[in-house]
C-alpha cells in the first residue's frame, strides 16, 4: 500500500530541485496506452521565462510506489531535421508496460543562456501517471479499479472519471458511469448480465487544462458461456419481385442458438434493422430496405441468450456484405446504353462471374418480356455497353453476381426509356423576297407541334455543280417559332437565287427539308420607238409557295425615292407586262418597277415575295421654236416660251440642295454669250444688256436633267424677226 506521507515526500523531492528562474515543463496528459505497453506522454510547448533557449527535456519514470523504473533520464530534444520542439514522448514498451501497471512521469526542462556553452535544469514538473485499469469477475459482477493520473501528487485535479465500455456490435465506446475525481483513483462494478459476452473497458478523464484527456489501458474480460462464433454474411440479394434486400448468412447452429440480429453497416457503425427468431434461418428479407435505389450493407450476429430486460444479447457480428446497385444511361443519340454497378463487397468467396441481363417492355400487352442475358464478365466489374437497343422502347437492366462458392446475388432492376429526338414536320419557306440589290429575306414557318428543339440551316443552290451550300448561321426553333434569314451575299439585279431550309435534330442528323424559295428576277427596257412611250417588263417565275402563286402584282414608283403604288395585276402564268407612260410627261420620267408574287391560299395572312427593282429613265422631251418675234405685239415675245408655259417633258422638277435642273445659253454669230438662264420661267426677250439685238440668226444651247440625274443637251439656231 502507498502511504500519503511517502507521496508528499516524493513530491517535495522532485519539485524542489532546480532553478526557479528557468521555465518549468508542464505535463498535460497521457493517452494511447496499448496492449503492447506503450503510452504517450504529452506536455505544453516550451515557453521561455527570460532569454533562455530550449535544449532538451529529461523524463524519468516511476511506479505508483514511487520507485524509479527508468535506468536513467530519457533525453527528448528538438527534431533533428526540422528543429521542431517536442511536445510529447512515446514510452517504449521494451522498458516499461503501461498495460500491466501504472507508470508515473516527472520532467525537467534543460535550457541555455549562452548558446549551449553551459546548460541549466529547470524545476521538476509535478508527477503525472498513466491510468491503469484492472477488471476481475466478482460475485456482484465485473469489478473495475483504477488509479488517478495525479496519484503521486496527492491532488484531485481533473474532471470526472468516465467509465466506458466498447459496444461489440457498433464498435463505439459507450459511457456506462461517471465517477467523481479522486486522487486515490476509483472503483466501479458493472453488471455483465446473464449472457455470454466479451467485456472491454477503459477510463477517460479530462485533464486539468480542460482540453486534453487522460486515457487508460483497455481491459477485457469474458463472462458467461456459449457459442462465440460469428455468422458469415455470404451475400446480399435484391428480391426481383419486391426490390427488398435479402441477407444470406451461414452459421454453425448449436442447441443454444436462439436467433439472429441483422445490422445495417454505415460509416458511423452499425444499427440494428431486424431480429430473426428462427435459429435455422439462413436468410432474411429486410422490410425497410431501399436496395432498389441505393447500395446497402448488412452484417449478422447470432444470439443464444436473453437479457434480463427481455432483449436478445447477440454475440459479435460477422463482416459486412453489400448489395449490388445497377444504373443505366443511354449514350445520347445512339442505340447504346451504359450499364454500371458496384462490386458486391464482402460476398463469400468473391465474384466468379457477372451476368448482365435486360428485358423489354411490351407496350401492346402492357407487360415486361422475360429476362435475357446480353453479356457476361469473368473479370473486373462496373460497366457494360448494351448495343443495338430499340430507341423507341423501354428496357430494364440488372446484374447477377455468381460467387466462387455458387452464391447468387441479384442487383436491383433499373428502368431506362430510350429516347431519340422527334423529327418535326417539314418547314415551309413562306417567302424568299428581295429587299434590295444586295439582300434577300427568307421567312421560314416551322412545325407548331414540335416540342424538341431543332436546328434550321438555310441552304442556297449552286448551279454549276447542282449542290446545296449551307449559308448563314443555323437557327433554333421549337413550337412553331418562325425564323427569318437575311442573305447579304447576293446580287439580285443580275440573277435569281434558290433557297431551301434543312432541319437537324439535337443529334445532328438531318430529319427534314423545306420547299424551295426562288427569288424573282425582274428585267425591263424602253421601247425602241421613242414615240411609243412603252416600258417593257419580264420576270422569272417565283418558286414555290406551298399552294402556288395566285397572281403577280406590278407596282411602280414615279421616282427612285417615291413609294411604289399598284399598277396592274397579272395572272400566275403571265410573266411580262407593258407600261405606257406617254401621258406622264409631266413627271421626271424615271419609273421604278417591282413585281410581287402573291401566294395562293397563304398559311397565315397575305404572303408576297418581291423581285428586284428595275428603273427605266425616259429621255427628256424638249419642244422649242426655230424663230420668235419680240416686236412688242404680245405674240411670241419670249424664247423659247412664255413664263409658266414651258414645253418640257420627263424632266426632274428639283434636286436636293437647290441645284438647277435647266440651263439655257444664247450665243451670237461671233460666239458671244448674250443671255443665260437656269430657270425654265426666265426666258429670253431678244435683248442684250437692255438693248434689242439685231434681227438675225443666233445659237441656243438648252440642257435639262432627267429623272435619273443625267443631263441632256439640245443645240439649234434661232432666228430673231421683228416684222
ChimeraX attribute file (.defattr): number of C-alpha atoms within 10 A of each C-alpha:
attribute: neighborCount
match mode: 1-to-1
recipient: residues
	/A:1	5
	/A:2	12
	/A:3	8
	/A:4	14
	/A:5	10
	/A:6	12
	/A:7	18
	/A:8	13
	/A:9	12
	/A:10	18
	/A:11	20
	/A:12	13
	/A:13	11
	/A:14	17
	/A:15	17
	/A:16	13
	/A:17	14
	/A:18	17
	/A:19	13
	/A:20	13
	/A:21	14
	/A:22	22
	/A:23	22
	/A:24	24
	/A:25	24
	/A:26	21
	/A:27	22
	/A:28	21
	/A:29	25
	/A:30	28
	/A:31	20
	/A:32	18
	/A:33	24
	/A:34	17
	/A:35	15
	/A:36	14
	/A:37	19
	/A:38	21
	/A:39	26
	/A:40	19
	/A:41	24
	/A:42	20
	/A:43	16
	/A:44	13
	/A:45	13
	/A:46	18
	/A:47	13
	/A:48	14
	/A:49	12
	/A:50	10
	/A:51	10
	/A:52	19
	/A:53	20
	/A:54	21
	/A:55	19
	/A:56	21
	/A:57	24
	/A:58	18
	/A:59	21
	/A:60	20
	/A:61	23
	/A:62	19
	/A:63	18
	/A:64	18
	/A:65	16
	/A:66	17
	/A:67	11
	/A:68	15
	/A:69	15
	/A:70	15
	/A:71	9
	/A:72	11
	/A:73	14
	/A:74	16
	/A:75	16
	/A:76	17
	/A:77	17
	/A:78	15
	/A:79	10
	/A:80	8
	/A:81	6
	/A:82	7
	/A:83	9
	/A:84	10
	/A:85	16
	/A:86	17
	/A:87	19
	/A:88	17
	/A:89	16
	/A:90	14
	/A:91	20
	/A:92	14
	/A:93	15
	/A:94	9
	/A:95	11
	/A:96	20
	/A:97	19
	/A:98	27
	/A:99	24
	/A:100	15
	/A:101	18
	/A:102	24
	/A:103	26
	/A:104	27
	/A:105	23
	/A:106	22
	/A:107	27
	/A:108	27
	/A:109	25
	/A:110	24
	/A:111	23
	/A:112	18
	/A:113	14
	/A:114	11
	/A:115	12
	/A:116	12
	/A:117	7
	/A:118	9
	/A:119	17
	/A:120	19
	/A:121	22
	/A:122	22
	/A:123	22
	/A:124	25
	/A:125	21
	/A:126	20
	/A:127	24
	/A:128	27
	/A:129	28
	/A:130	32
	/A:131	31
	/A:132	25
	/A:133	25
	/A:134	23
	/A:135	22
	/A:136	15
	/A:137	16
	/A:138	12
	/A:139	7
	/A:140	10
	/A:141	15
	/A:142	19
	/A:143	16
	/A:144	21
	/A:145	16
	/A:146	21
	/A:147	23
	/A:148	28
	/A:149	33
	/A:150	22
	/A:151	25
	/A:152	28
	/A:153	20
	/A:154	18
	/A:155	14
	/A:156	18
	/A:157	17
	/A:158	21
	/A:159	19
	/A:160	18
	/A:161	23
	/A:162	20
	/A:163	22
	/A:164	19
	/A:165	22
	/A:166	19
	/A:167	15
	/A:168	16
	/A:169	19
	/A:170	17
	/A:171	12
	/A:172	14
	/A:173	15
	/A:174	13
	/A:175	15
	/A:176	13
	/A:177	16
	/A:178	16
	/A:179	16
	/A:180	14
	/A:181	19
	/A:182	20
	/A:183	17
	/A:184	18
	/A:185	20
	/A:186	18
	/A:187	16
	/A:188	17
	/A:189	16
	/A:190	18
	/A:191	12
	/A:192	19
	/A:193	16
	/A:194	14
	/A:195	20
	/A:196	21
	/A:197	21
	/A:198	17
	/A:199	18
	/A:200	17
	/A:201	23
	/A:202	24
	/A:203	28
	/A:204	20
	/A:205	25
	/A:206	20
	/A:207	20
	/A:208	15
	/A:209	12
	/A:210	11
	/A:211	9
	/A:212	15
	/A:213	18
	/A:214	27
	/A:215	26
	/A:216	30
	/A:217	26
	/A:218	21
	/A:219	21
	/A:220	15
	/A:221	15
	/A:222	14
	/A:223	17
	/A:224	12
	/A:225	12
	/A:226	17
	/A:227	16
	/A:228	16
	/A:229	15
	/A:230	20
	/A:231	23
	/A:232	22
	/A:233	27
	/A:234	27
	/A:235	33
	/A:236	33
	/A:237	27
	/A:238	27
	/A:239	18
	/A:240	14
	/A:241	8
	/A:242	13
	/A:243	19
	/A:244	19
	/A:245	30
	/A:246	22
	/A:247	25
	/A:248	24
	/A:249	21
	/A:250	17
	/A:251	20
	/A:252	12
	/A:253	17
	/A:254	12
	/A:255	9
	/A:256	12
	/A:257	19
	/A:258	19
	/A:259	20
	/A:260	28
	/A:261	21
	/A:262	24
	/A:263	23
	/A:264	20
	/A:265	20
	/A:266	13
	/A:267	5
	/A:268	9
	/A:269	12
	/A:270	20
	/A:271	15
	/A:272	16
	/A:273	15
	/A:274	17
	/A:275	17
	/A:276	17
	/A:277	14
	/A:278	11
	/A:279	18
	/A:280	16
	/A:281	15
	/A:282	15
	/A:283	19
	/A:284	18
	/A:285	19
	/A:286	18
	/A:287	13
	/A:288	10
	/A:289	19
	/A:290	15
	/A:291	26
	/A:292	22
	/A:293	14
	/A:294	13
	/A:295	20
	/A:296	22
	/A:297	23
	/A:298	28
	/A:299	30
	/A:300	31
	/A:301	26
	/A:302	29
	/A:303	27
	/A:304	23
	/A:305	24
	/A:306	16
	/A:307	13
	/A:308	11
	/A:309	7
	/A:310	8
	/A:311	9
	/A:312	20
	/A:313	21
	/A:314	25
	/A:315	26
	/A:316	20
	/A:317	25
	/A:318	20
	/A:319	18
	/A:320	23
	/A:321	25
	/A:322	27
	/A:323	29
	/A:324	28
	/A:325	24
	/A:326	24
	/A:327	22
	/A:328	23
	/A:329	16
	/A:330	19
	/A:331	14
	/A:332	13
	/A:333	16
	/A:334	16
	/A:335	17
	/A:336	18
	/A:337	21
	/A:338	14
	/A:339	21
	/A:340	19
	/A:341	19
	/A:342	17
	/A:343	17
	/A:344	26
	/A:345	16
	/A:346	21
	/A:347	27
	/A:348	19
	/A:349	14
	/A:350	19
	/A:351	24
	/A:352	16
	/A:353	18
	/A:354	22
	/A:355	17
	/A:356	24
	/A:357	20
	/A:358	20
	/A:359	19
	/A:360	20
	/A:361	17
	/A:362	13
	/A:363	10
	/A:364	6
	/A:365	8
	/A:366	8
	/A:367	10
	/A:368	14
	/A:369	14
	/A:370	10
	/A:371	14
	/A:372	13
	/A:373	14
	/A:374	15
	/A:375	14
	/A:376	16
	/A:377	15
	/A:378	12
	/A:379	9
	/A:380	11
	/A:381	17
	/A:382	13
	/A:383	16
	/A:384	17
	/A:385	17
	/A:386	20
	/A:387	13
	/A:388	10
	/A:389	16
	/A:390	15
	/A:391	16
	/A:392	10
	/A:393	14
	/A:394	18
	/A:395	22
	/A:396	20
	/A:397	26
	/A:398	26
	/A:399	28
	/A:400	20
	/A:401	28
	/A:402	21
	/A:403	20
	/A:404	14
	/A:405	13
	/A:406	13
	/A:407	19
	/A:408	18
	/A:409	27
	/A:410	26
	/A:411	29
	/A:412	32
	/A:413	26
	/A:414	19
	/A:415	19
	/A:416	17
	/A:417	15
	/A:418	21
	/A:419	16
	/A:420	15
	/A:421	17
	/A:422	14
	/A:423	20
	/A:424	24
	/A:425	16
	/A:426	17
	/A:427	23
	/A:428	23
	/A:429	25
	/A:430	24
	/A:431	29
	/A:432	32
	/A:433	24
	/A:434	29
	/A:435	18
	/A:436	17
	/A:437	15
	/A:438	14
	/A:439	17
	/A:440	25
	/A:441	19
	/A:442	24
	/A:443	19
	/A:444	24
	/A:445	20
	/A:446	24
	/A:447	18
	/A:448	15
	/A:449	11
	/A:450	18
	/A:451	15
	/A:452	16
	/A:453	17
	/A:454	26
	/A:455	22
	/A:456	24
	/A:457	21
	/A:458	26
	/A:459	19
	/A:460	20
	/A:461	17
	/A:462	13
	/A:463	10
	/A:464	6
	/A:465	7
	/A:466	8
	/A:467	11
	/A:468	15
	/A:469	13
	/A:470	16
	/A:471	14
	/A:472	14
	/A:473	11
	/A:474	18
	/A:475	14
	/A:476	16
	/A:477	21
	/A:478	17
	/A:479	14
	/A:480	16
	/A:481	13
	/A:482	16
	/A:483	16
	/A:484	15
	/A:485	18
	/A:486	16
	/A:487	18
	/A:488	14
	/A:489	11
	/A:490	16
	/A:491	16
	/A:492	22
	/A:493	18
	/A:494	11
	/A:495	14
	/A:496	19
	/A:497	19
	/A:498	19
	/A:499	24
	/A:500	24
	/A:501	26
	/A:502	20
	/A:503	26
	/A:504	22
	/A:505	21
	/A:506	16
	/A:507	13
	/A:508	11
	/A:509	14
	/A:510	16
	/A:511	16
	/A:512	16
	/A:513	19
	/A:514	22
	/A:515	19
	/A:516	23
	/A:517	27
	/A:518	25
	/A:519	29
	/A:520	28
	/A:521	24
	/A:522	25
	/A:523	21
	/A:524	19
	/A:525	15
	/A:526	17
	/A:527	14
	/A:528	10
	/A:529	8
	/A:530	11
	/A:531	8
	/A:532	12
	/A:533	19
	/A:534	18
	/A:535	21
	/A:536	16
	/A:537	20
	/A:538	16
	/A:539	19
	/A:540	17
	/A:541	19
	/A:542	29
	/A:543	21
	/A:544	21
	/A:545	27
	/A:546	19
	/A:547	11
	/A:548	16
	/A:549	23
	/A:550	18
	/A:551	18
	/A:552	26
	/A:553	19
	/A:554	23
	/A:555	18
	/A:556	22
	/A:557	19
	/A:558	19
	/A:559	20
	/A:560	17
	/A:561	8
	/A:562	11
	/A:563	11
	/A:564	17
	/A:565	13
	/A:566	13
	/A:567	13
	/A:568	14
	/A:569	15
	/A:570	16
	/A:571	12
	/A:572	18
	/A:573	11
	/A:574	13
	/A:575	16
	/A:576	17
	/A:577	15
	/A:578	15
	/A:579	17
	/A:580	12
	/A:581	16
	/A:582	16
	/A:583	8
	/A:584	13
	/A:585	16
	/A:586	15
	/A:587	19
	/A:588	24
	/A:589	26
	/A:590	21
	/A:591	23
	/A:592	21
	/A:593	26
	/A:594	27
	/A:595	30
	/A:596	21
	/A:597	30
	/A:598	22
	/A:599	25
	/A:600	17
	/A:601	15
	/A:602	17
	/A:603	14
	/A:604	8
	/A:605	8
	/A:606	10
	/A:607	17
	/A:608	23
	/A:609	26
	/A:610	26
	/A:611	30
	/A:612	28
	/A:613	23
	/A:614	19
	/A:615	21
	/A:616	18
	/A:617	20
	/A:618	25
	/A:619	21
	/A:620	22
	/A:621	17
	/A:622	17
	/A:623	12
	/A:624	17
	/A:625	13
	/A:626	15
	/A:627	17
	/A:628	20
	/A:629	20
	/A:630	23
	/A:631	16
	/A:632	10
	/A:633	9
	/A:634	9
	/A:635	11
	/A:636	17
	/A:637	18
	/A:638	17
	/A:639	23
	/A:640	26
	/A:641	21
	/A:642	18
	/A:643	14
	/A:644	10
	/A:645	10
	/A:646	16
	/A:647	14
	/A:648	16
	/A:649	21
	/A:650	24
	/A:651	28
	/A:652	24
	/A:653	14
	/A:654	14
	/A:655	12
	/A:656	6
	/A:657	6
	/A:658	7
	/A:659	9
	/A:660	17
	/A:661	21
	/A:662	22
	/A:663	17
	/A:664	22
	/A:665	17
	/A:666	22
	/A:667	18
	/A:668	15
	/A:669	11
	/A:670	7
	/A:671	10
	/A:672	10
	/A:673	14
	/A:674	16
	/A:675	18
	/A:676	17
	/A:677	16
	/A:678	17
	/A:679	13
	/A:680	21
	/A:681	15
	/A:682	17
	/A:683	21
	/A:684	22
	/A:685	22
	/A:686	24
	/A:687	13
	/A:688	14
	/A:689	8
	/A:690	8
	/A:691	8
	/A:692	12
	/A:693	15
	/A:694	12
	/A:695	14
	/A:696	13
	/A:697	16
	/A:698	19
	/A:699	17
	/A:700	22
	/A:701	15
	/A:702	20
	/A:703	18
	/A:704	26
	/A:705	23
	/A:706	25
	/A:707	27
	/A:708	19
	/A:709	15
	/A:710	14
	/A:711	16
	/A:712	16
	/A:713	14
	/A:714	13
	/A:715	12
	/A:716	12
	/A:717	15
	/A:718	20
	/A:719	14
	/A:720	20
	/A:721	15
	/A:722	13
	/A:723	7
